[in-house]
């Protein structure tokens, strides 16, 4: 009886550590998928910003923030929002450039 208790305790500890290891591997896989979706959304938002006016592009940035708020750490979202705002202020084309580069109709 005295030798069974330590063996049962060791088996329980091994089971607990196995469950913790398995759940952390699932969590890290989910984080990788979320990170990939976030990075794709950053690039998509930046591309869409190039196709609209500055006012609409600013609205896209706000929507981007709203989509990811609470899912990604705040400092990561803010860093990407600042990158998008810098793109908006420095590299965004005027409406004249957008109209001539991306005509609405082919006629």
C-alpha positions in Angstrom: 0.0 0.0 0.0 2.9 2.4 0.8 4.5 1.9 -2.6 1.2 2.3 -4.5 0.5 5.9 -3.5 3.7 7.3 -4.9 3.1 5.4 -8.2 -0.4 6.7 -8.4 0.8 10.2 -7.7 3.5 10.0 -10.4 0.9 8.7 -12.9 -1.5 11.6 -12.1 1.3 14.1 -12.4 2.4 12.7 -15.8 -1.2 12.8 -17.0 -1.6 16.4 -15.9 1.6 17.4 -17.7 0.5 15.6 -20.8 -2.8 17.4 -20.8 -1.1 20.8 -20.3 1.4 20.1 -23.1 -1.4 19.0 -25.5 -3.5 22.0 -24.8 -0.6 24.4 -25.2 0.3 22.9 -28.6 -3.3 23.4 -29.8 -3.2 27.0 -28.5 0.0 27.7 -30.3 -1.4 26.3 -33.5 -4.5 28.5 -33.2 -2.3 31.5 -32.5 -0.3 30.8 -35.7 -3.5 30.7 -37.7 -4.7 34.0 -36.1 -1.4 35.6 -36.8 -1.5 34.6 -40.4 -5.1 35.9 -40.8 -4.0 39.2 -39.1 -1.1 39.7 -41.5 -3.2 38.9 -44.5 -5.8 41.4 -43.3 -3.1 44.1 -42.9 -2.0 43.6 -46.5 -5.6 43.5 -47.8 -6.4 46.7 -46.0 -3.4 48.4 -47.4 -4.3 47.3 -50.9 -7.9 48.5 -50.6 -6.6 51.8 -49.2 -4.8 52.4 -52.5 -8.1 52.1 -54.4 -10.2 54.7 -52.5 -10.1 58.3 -51.3 -8.2 59.3 -48.2 -11.5 59.7 -46.2 -12.6 56.2 -47.1 -9.1 54.8 -46.5 -9.2 56.3 -42.9 -12.5 54.5 -42.4 -10.9 51.3 -43.6 -8.2 51.7 -40.9 -10.9 52.2 -38.2 -12.7 49.1 -39.4 -9.4 47.2 -39.3 -8.9 48.2 -35.7 -12.5 47.3 -34.8 -12.1 43.8 -36.4 -9.0 42.9 -34.4 -9.6 44.6 -31.1 -9.7 42.0 -28.4 -8.2 39.2 -30.5 -4.7 40.5 -30.9 -2.6 42.3 -28.2 -3.3 46.1 -28.3 0.3 47.1 -28.9 0.5 44.9 -32.0 -2.8 46.4 -33.4 -1.6 49.9 -32.7 1.7 49.3 -34.4 0.0 48.1 -37.6 -2.6 50.9 -37.4 0.3 53.5 -37.2 1.9 51.8 -40.2 -1.4 52.1 -42.2 -1.8 55.7 -41.2 1.8 56.5 -42.2 1.0 54.9 -45.6 -2.2 57.0 -45.8 -0.3 60.2 -45.1 2.8 59.6 -47.1 2.2 57.2 -50.0 -1.5 57.4 -50.7 -2.3 58.6 -54.2 -4.6 61.5 -55.0 -8.1 60.9 -56.3 -6.9 61.9 -59.8 -4.2 59.2 -59.8 -6.7 56.6 -58.6 -9.2 57.5 -61.3 -6.8 57.4 -64.1 -5.0 54.2 -63.0 -8.2 52.3 -62.1 -11.0 53.5 -64.5 -14.5 52.6 -63.5 -15.7 51.7 -67.0 -14.0 50.4 -70.1 -16.0 52.7 -72.5 
